[in-house]
């Protein structure tokens, strides 16, 4: 894939799960990892879209043309049953070297909706599904493994209501999305603290892709095909926007760079675009008291006891 600025370190022998790997940031993250030699598991809700993404990766990269280097797995992160079924498949295979927690709803519904498990839908999809998945997968990580949670600029632009995480009192689509991304980052930073405290050789990192949009993204048949109108409209934002293939660079850096450490927050140099640099997360994202409340809430909402121990 010739539009990438630099090659990744060799990833041969590594097994990586990318949730939401059939489109957007997840697809380009998975494509780069496969091209670098990793065995990549793409997960998502639609078998057809997953297979289209896997085919595009194989067609684009000689290193990924072997059917064994890219596999697909249906996981709907809004459904705890689907998460557990997917986790069963993953733990039956070789250890994981990385998980990119990317799947999620960006365009939240206008009115509050609930998942099949009775949780607010955006929270269930973006946060609770990954929490339950990682609780199950953590013992299956290889030493030195990394968990990269895809963060968001929205975490810098919204308050956080720990007393109404399910948004039962007041709901709007922006708050649903922003709160879910704040909660994702809170969990990710708390996970790294627990990993360190228990001397578990796995790192939890947060990386955000800046302002990455479809019309600035290369066309990939079956995966990304913006209309001419979309391309024109998004080109008007070129000064502060980038393609999703560029947004994936910060996630890939967090996943593969030897200089990355657990608990770090990476993003584009110019906040909305640019090469990866170390950023400072919001106080809310790293507040330990908030983290304790969100972690406890997630355990109750999912029924998953997330134990971090060697």
C-alpha positions as CSV (number, residue, x, y, z in Angstrom):
1,X,0.0,0.0,0.0
2,X,2.0,2.9,-1.4
3,X,0.3,5.8,0.4
4,X,2.0,5.0,3.8
5,X,4.9,7.3,4.8
6,X,7.1,4.6,6.4
7,X,7.4,0.9,6.9
8,X,6.5,-0.7,10.2
9,X,9.0,-2.9,12.1
10,X,8.7,-6.6,11.0
11,X,5.7,-8.2,12.7
12,X,6.3,-11.8,11.7
13,X,5.2,-14.2,14.4
14,X,2.8,-11.8,16.1
15,X,-0.9,-12.5,16.4
16,X,-3.1,-9.4,16.7
17,X,-6.8,-8.8,17.0
18,X,-8.3,-5.6,15.5
19,X,-12.0,-5.1,16.5
20,X,-14.0,-3.2,13.9
21,X,-11.3,-4.2,11.4
22,X,-13.6,-4.2,8.3
23,X,-13.5,-0.4,7.8
24,X,-12.0,2.9,8.7
25,X,-9.1,3.2,11.2
26,X,-9.5,-0.5,12.0
27,X,-9.1,-1.6,8.4
28,X,-6.0,0.4,7.8
29,X,-4.4,-0.7,11.0
30,X,-5.1,-4.3,10.1
31,X,-3.8,-3.9,6.6
32,X,-0.5,-2.4,7.8
33,X,0.0,-5.1,10.4
34,X,-0.7,-7.9,7.8
35,X,1.7,-6.3,5.3
36,X,4.4,-6.3,8.0
37,X,3.9,-10.0,8.5
38,X,1.6,-10.3,11.5
39,X,-1.3,-12.8,11.7
40,X,-4.3,-10.5,11.9
41,X,-7.7,-11.3,13.2
42,X,-10.4,-8.9,11.9
43,X,-13.5,-8.8,14.0
44,X,-16.8,-7.0,13.2
45,X,-20.6,-7.6,13.0
46,X,-20.9,-8.4,9.3
47,X,-19.4,-11.5,7.8
48,X,-19.7,-10.1,4.3
49,X,-17.9,-6.8,5.2
50,X,-15.2,-8.7,7.1
51,X,-14.6,-10.9,4.1
52,X,-14.5,-7.9,1.8
53,X,-11.9,-6.3,4.1
54,X,-9.8,-9.5,4.3
55,X,-9.9,-9.8,0.5
56,X,-8.7,-6.2,0.1
57,X,-5.8,-6.8,2.5
58,X,-4.8,-10.0,0.7
59,X,-5.0,-8.3,-2.7
60,X,-2.9,-5.3,-1.6
61,X,-0.1,-7.0,0.1
62,X,2.0,-10.0,-1.0
63,X,2.8,-10.7,2.7
64,X,-1.0,-11.1,3.4
65,X,-1.9,-13.2,0.4
66,X,-1.7,-16.4,2.4
67,X,-5.2,-17.2,3.8
68,X,-3.7,-18.0,7.1
69,X,-2.2,-14.5,7.7
70,X,-5.7,-12.8,7.8
71,X,-8.7,-14.3,9.4
72,X,-12.2,-13.0,10.2
73,X,-14.3,-13.4,13.3
74,X,-17.8,-12.1,13.9
75,X,-18.0,-10.2,17.2
76,X,-20.7,-7.7,17.9
77,X,-19.3,-5.7,20.8
78,X,-22.9,-4.5,21.7
79,X,-23.8,-8.1,22.6
80,X,-22.1,-9.8,25.6
81,X,-23.1,-13.2,24.2
82,X,-21.4,-12.4,20.9
83,X,-18.3,-11.2,22.8
84,X,-18.1,-14.4,24.8
85,X,-18.5,-16.5,21.7
86,X,-15.7,-14.6,19.9
87,X,-13.5,-14.9,23.0
88,X,-14.0,-18.6,23.0
89,X,-12.6,-18.8,19.5
90,X,-9.6,-16.5,20.3
91,X,-8.5,-18.3,23.4
92,X,-8.6,-21.6,21.6
93,X,-5.9,-20.3,19.3
94,X,-2.3,-19.2,19.8
95,X,-1.5,-16.4,22.4
96,X,-2.2,-12.8,21.4
97,X,0.5,-10.2,21.1
98,X,-1.9,-7.3,20.6
99,X,-5.4,-6.2,20.7
100,X,-6.6,-2.9,19.1
101,X,-9.9,-2.0,20.7
102,X,-11.3,0.0,17.8
103,X,-14.9,-1.2,17.1
104,X,-17.5,1.4,18.0
105,X,-20.4,3.7,17.1
106,X,-19.3,7.1,15.9
107,X,-22.7,8.3,14.8
108,X,-24.8,7.7,17.9
109,X,-28.6,7.4,17.5
110,X,-30.7,10.6,18.1
111,X,-32.7,8.9,20.8
112,X,-31.5,6.6,23.6
113,X,-31.5,2.9,22.6
114,X,-30.5,-0.1,24.6
115,X,-28.4,-3.2,23.6
116,X,-29.7,-6.7,23.8
117,X,-28.3,-6.8,27.3
118,X,-30.2,-3.7,28.4
119,X,-27.3,-1.3,28.4
120,X,-27.2,2.1,26.7
121,X,-26.3,1.1,23.1
122,X,-23.3,3.4,22.5
123,X,-21.8,2.6,25.9
124,X,-22.4,-1.1,25.3
125,X,-20.7,-1.0,21.8
126,X,-17.8,1.3,22.6
127,X,-16.9,0.4,26.1
128,X,-18.7,-2.6,27.8
129,X,-18.1,-5.1,25.0
130,X,-14.4,-4.4,25.0
131,X,-14.2,-4.5,28.8
132,X,-15.8,-8.0,28.8
133,X,-13.6,-9.1,25.9
134,X,-10.4,-8.0,27.5
135,X,-11.4,-9.5,30.8
136,X,-11.5,-12.9,29.0
137,X,-8.5,-12.4,26.8
138,X,-6.0,-11.0,29.2
139,X,-4.7,-14.4,30.5
140,X,-4.2,-15.4,26.9
141,X,-1.7,-12.6,26.1
142,X,2.0,-13.4,25.3
143,X,4.6,-11.6,27.5
144,X,5.2,-8.1,26.1
145,X,1.7,-7.9,24.6
146,X,0.0,-4.6,24.0
147,X,-3.6,-3.4,24.3
148,X,-4.3,-0.3,22.3
149,X,-7.5,1.5,22.9
150,X,-8.6,3.9,20.2
151,X,-9.3,7.2,21.9
152,X,-10.9,10.4,20.6
153,X,-10.6,14.2,20.5
154,X,-14.1,14.3,21.9
155,X,-12.6,13.4,25.3
156,X,-11.2,16.9,25.4
157,X,-14.5,18.6,24.6
158,X,-17.0,17.1,27.0
159,X,-17.8,16.7,30.6
160,X,-18.2,13.2,32.2
161,X,-21.2,12.2,34.3
162,X,-20.1,9.2,36.4
163,X,-23.5,9.3,38.1
164,X,-25.3,8.7,34.8
165,X,-23.2,6.5,32.6
166,X,-26.3,4.8,31.2
167,X,-27.7,8.3,30.3
168,X,-31.1,7.4,31.7
169,X,-31.7,11.0,33.0
170,X,-30.5,13.0,30.0
171,X,-29.5,11.7,26.5
172,X,-28.2,13.3,23.4
173,X,-26.1,11.8,20.6
174,X,-23.0,13.9,21.2
175,X,-22.9,13.1,24.9
176,X,-23.5,9.4,24.3
177,X,-20.4,9.3,22.0
178,X,-18.2,11.6,24.0
179,X,-19.0,9.9,27.3
180,X,-18.3,6.5,25.8
181,X,-14.9,7.5,24.6
182,X,-14.0,9.1,27.9
183,X,-15.0,5.9,29.6
184,X,-12.9,3.9,27.2
185,X,-9.8,5.9,28.1
186,X,-10.6,5.8,31.8
187,X,-10.7,2.0,31.6
188,X,-7.6,1.8,29.5
189,X,-5.5,3.9,31.8
190,X,-6.8,2.1,34.9
191,X,-6.0,-1.3,33.2
192,X,-2.4,-0.2,32.8
193,X,-2.2,0.8,36.4
194,X,-3.5,-2.6,37.4
195,X,-1.1,-4.4,35.1
196,X,1.8,-2.6,36.5
197,X,0.7,-3.2,40.1
198,X,0.4,-6.9,39.5
199,X,3.6,-7.1,37.5
200,X,1.8,-8.5,34.4
201,X,4.1,-8.1,31.3
202,X,1.3,-6.5,29.2
203,X,0.8,-2.8,28.4
204,X,-2.4,-0.8,28.0
205,X,-2.0,2.3,25.8
206,X,-4.4,4.9,24.4
207,X,-4.0,6.4,20.9
208,X,-6.3,8.8,19.1
209,X,-6.5,9.3,15.3
210,X,-7.1,13.0,15.3
211,X,-9.7,14.2,12.8
212,X,-9.7,11.5,10.2
213,X,-12.4,11.4,7.5
214,X,-13.5,9.3,4.7
215,X,-13.2,11.8,1.9
216,X,-9.5,12.2,2.6
217,X,-9.0,8.4,2.6
218,X,-7.8,6.4,-0.4
219,X,-10.4,4.3,-2.2
220,X,-10.4,0.7,-1.3
221,X,-13.0,-1.4,-3.3
222,X,-15.5,-3.0,-0.9
223,X,-14.2,-1.1,2.1
224,X,-13.9,2.7,1.4
225,X,-15.7,4.2,-1.6
226,X,-16.5,7.9,-0.9
227,X,-18.6,9.6,-3.5
228,X,-17.3,12.5,-5.6
229,X,-19.4,14.9,-3.5
230,X,-18.0,13.5,-0.3
231,X,-14.4,13.8,-1.6
232,X,-15.1,17.4,-2.6
233,X,-16.7,18.4,0.7
234,X,-13.9,16.7,2.7
235,X,-11.2,18.3,0.6
236,X,-12.4,21.7,2.0
237,X,-11.2,20.5,5.4
238,X,-7.7,19.6,4.2
239,X,-6.0,22.1,6.5
240,X,-7.1,20.4,9.6
241,X,-8.3,16.9,8.5
242,X,-6.5,13.8,7.3
243,X,-7.5,10.4,5.8
244,X,-8.2,7.4,8.0
245,X,-5.1,5.7,6.6
246,X,-3.1,8.6,8.2
247,X,-5.1,8.4,11.4
248,X,-4.2,4.8,11.8
249,X,-0.5,5.8,12.1
250,X,-0.9,6.7,15.8
251,X,-2.6,3.4,16.6
252,X,0.1,1.5,14.7
253,X,2.8,3.4,16.5
254,X,1.3,2.6,19.9
255,X,1.1,-1.1,18.9
256,X,4.5,-1.6,17.4
257,X,7.1,1.1,18.3
258,X,9.8,-0.1,20.7
259,X,9.7,3.3,22.5
260,X,6.1,3.1,23.6
261,X,5.2,2.4,27.3
262,X,2.0,1.4,29.0
263,X,-0.1,4.3,30.2
264,X,0.9,6.6,27.4
265,X,-1.5,8.7,25.3
266,X,-0.5,9.1,21.6
267,X,-2.0,11.3,19.0
268,X,-1.1,13.3,15.8
269,X,1.5,16.1,16.1
270,X,-0.9,18.8,15.2
271,X,-3.8,17.4,17.3
272,X,-6.1,16.8,14.4
273,X,-3.5,15.5,11.9
274,X,0.2,14.7,11.5
275,X,2.7,12.0,12.6
276,X,2.4,10.3,16.0
277,X,3.6,12.2,19.1
278,X,3.1,11.8,22.8
279,X,0.1,13.7,24.1
280,X,-1.2,14.5,27.6
281,X,-4.6,12.9,28.4
282,X,-7.3,14.8,30.2
283,X,-7.4,14.8,34.0
284,X,-10.7,13.0,33.9
285,X,-9.2,10.1,31.9
286,X,-6.5,9.5,34.4
287,X,-8.3,10.3,37.7
288,X,-8.0,7.2,39.9
289,X,-11.2,7.9,41.8
290,X,-13.2,8.2,38.6
291,X,-11.5,5.0,37.3
292,X,-12.6,3.0,40.4
293,X,-16.2,4.0,39.8
294,X,-16.2,3.3,36.1
295,X,-14.4,-0.1,36.5
296,X,-16.9,-1.2,39.2
297,X,-19.8,-0.1,37.0
298,X,-18.4,-2.0,34.0
299,X,-18.1,-5.2,36.0
300,X,-21.7,-4.9,37.2
301,X,-23.0,-4.0,33.8
302,X,-21.2,-6.9,32.0
303,X,-21.2,-9.5,34.8
304,X,-17.5,-9.9,34.1
305,X,-15.0,-10.1,36.9
306,X,-11.9,-8.5,35.4
307,X,-9.1,-9.9,37.5
308,X,-5.6,-8.6,36.7
309,X,-2.9,-11.0,38.0
310,X,0.1,-13.0,36.9
